[in-house]
Amino acid sequence: MKKIGLIFIALIFTNISYSYANDQVELASYLSYLPKGTDLSILVETVEKKPTTLISYQSDQFKQPASVQKLITALAAELELGADFRFVTRLQTNGKINNKQLKGDLIIQMSGDPTFTRRNLNEMLTVLKLKGIDKITGNIIIDSSVFMGHDKASGWSWNNLTSCYNTAPSAIIIDGNCFYAGILPAQKIGEKATTSVSPIYPVNLTSNIITIRNKSESLVDKYCELNVVASEKNKYHLTGCVKYSKQKSYLKFAVIDGFDYLSSILKTELAQKKINFTGRIFETKEPITKSLVPLAINQSAPLSELLTTMLKKSHNLIADTVYRTIGAHYFDVPGTWQNSSDAIKAILLQKANIDLANAVIVDGSGLSRLNLIDADKLMQVLQYIAANNDTLKIVEMLPIAGIDGTLQYRRSFSNNELKSIIYAKTGYLEGNYNLAGFLKTNQNQYIAFIQFISGYNHLNNENEPKNSAIVKFEKEFYRNLLKENKTD
């Protein structure tokens, strides 16, 4: 009996090894395109009630998903919040309007709306004016209690926190909490460049940037990098070097202090509306529970539109505000990074039978390098999306190769037979080139695929772009995948 059991176990492991070896042989020609040391996970399945695995290579290994994480965020958001969900910003008061005065406090309830703009604020203040308010006698209270804890997730790169794509998803957001600054090199080498910022941005920008030659043999010039240091009340100081040019270049910076930024804009807008205000502006993290009188309201576009932008353009701010909102909505408490992670796992298990208990979900955007998931688990998300796409409509939200979003100009697909038939989410962090989505066959059937490429370090060849090996790999791999799954 023991002998039969050992033979059975041996057969099982023989079959596993044979399958693994086959996949390794099948992928060997494609792997040769990638630099030595690159690691790869690939999983390809048919999309049907009982999917067939076409290729599986290291699909059980944990990888950093990067922006592919947004697929998980999108599915959880659709299941929990619903396609018609909207972020709502409210102006309310604990007082009353009398003799053209708002006798009481103006309370601005922020919701973490990633699309809320200065124009929206202006329109809301116009409503106050139409209600006959010329003066606010009390204070202005900005209620940011929808979220709690740190506004930056664990595992975010510290040196990217001043970049707009890394803007903190706080409850207080206006104009994406992002601003532009211009840099004009000096006309003489060694002199200071000129920096400028539009007066519409309530920030303080100083600089000590030196202009250097375009081509220099100096090691000092070679290693002189542009750097920004941000401090309280949105003060920014630029140092380092910029190469000589007659053209002004523009950089986008993240707002560090969202409360101070909104407060400054609010004062300007009130003055322009000729609404007199001499009180204080302060923030509260404690929910205001007493009865309030509504004055004006602003709603974002529906969730379906926000998720389309999130997936097409890989919009991090939308992803992370939606992520934190999921935690707040599911547990009915202020959203945090941790309760949002727990909520997403619970939602996917309860409503989609997808168990991500062993995955590490730190944020909604994929910016954190602490996120970990394997292709096998992510494939369950893709299969559920495909099986329920009539109601979810997430497939259409994905970037389409050669057509739109982050796949519009991807050289692997934009000018060949793969154009317009690949619907997939891209994911990039330094050293990671990920892709997850669907390939549409000529019979309008889908093949689901996941590509995790990690440890990628491009060859130092000045004649080729750094992702040329990725382009070669993807072009050949997906072209042959399509060829092998075409039917007459």
C-alpha positions, 0 to 999 in steps of 0.5 A: 500500500505504501509503495502504491502511494509513493508511485502515485506521488511520484507520478504527480510530481513527474506531471508537474515537472513535465508541465513546468519544463514544457512552459520553460521550453516554450518561453525560452525563445522569448526569455532570450530577449530579456537581459540576464537576471530578469525574472518572469511570471506568465499566466494565460487562460481561456475565458469560459466557465471552465477555463483552460490554462494555455501557459503557466510559468512561475504563476504562483510567485509573489510579485509587485503588481504596480499599477496592475493593482488598479484592477483589484481596486476597480472590481472592489469599487464596482461591487461595493460602491456601485457604478452610480456612486459619486463623491459629494462635497457639501457646504453646510452651516450650523447657523442661519441666514439673516439680513444678508449674513450667515450667522454661524459657521460655514462647514465645508464637508470634503469627501476626498473627491479627486476631481474637485476643482477651483471652478467647482468651489467657485460655483458653490460660493456662487450659490451662497451669493444667490442665497443673499449671503454677503458676510459670514460672521462665524468661522469656516470649518473644513471637515476632513473626517472621511479619512483618518491616519496618514495620507501617504501609504506605506512603501511609497518611495520618499523621493517621489512624494513631491511628484504629481503622480504621487499626490497624497489622497487626502480628504482635502483635494482641489485641482488634483493638489498639483501645480506647475512651475517653470524653469528657464535656464540662464543665458550664460553657463554657471549662472542661476536659472529663473524659476516661476509659478503662476500666482493662481497657485498659493505656494512659495517657490524659491530656487538656486538652480545652476545652468550647465552645458548640454555636454560636459566632461565635468563630473560635478556637472554629470552628477548635479541633479535637480532636487526639490525640498518641500516644507510646511505651508507649501514652501518649495526650494529647488536646487541642483542643475539644469542643462542650457536651453532657450526653452522654458521647461515645466515641472509638476509638483504635488501639494504637500499641505492640502489644508493650507492650499484650500484655505488660501484658494478659499480666501481668494474666491470669497474676496472675488465674490465679495463675501466678507469673512474675518473669522478663522479657517480650521480643519476638523477630523472629528465628524460633525454629528449635529444637525446642519443646514445644507447650503450648496452641493457638488457631485463628481462624475459617477464611479464608472467614469472615474474608474475609466479614467483611472484605468485608461490613464493609470490615475493614481489619485483616483485609485487611492481616494476610491480605495480609502472610500471603500474602507470607509463605506464598508465599515462605516468608519473613517477610511484608513489604508488598513481598513480599506485593505481588509474591506477589499479582501472581504468584499472580493471573498463575499461577492466574487469568491476570490480569496486574497487573504495571502496577498499584500494589498497596501494601496489602491494605485500600486505605488507601494512596493509592499504590495504583493500578489501572484498571477494565479490570484490575479487571474481570478480577478480577470476571470470574474471581470470577464464573466460579469462584464455585462454588468461591470463593463470593466473590460471596456475601461481598460487601455486598448492597444494602439487606441487609447490610454497607456497602451496608445503608444506602446511600441509593442502593440501600436503598429502591428496586428495586435493593435485594437485587440489587446485590452490591458492594464499596464503596471510600471515601477522601476524594474517592473514591467507588468501587463494584465488583461485580455486578448480578443481573438478573431471570433470575439472571444477573450484570452486572459493573460498576466505578465509580471516582469521584475528585476529588469535592468536594461542594457546600457546601450545608448543606441536603444531605448531602455525598454527595447528588450521589453518591446521585443519580448511583448511583440513576439510573445503576444503575436504568437499567442494570437496566431496560435489561438486564431481559428478559421 
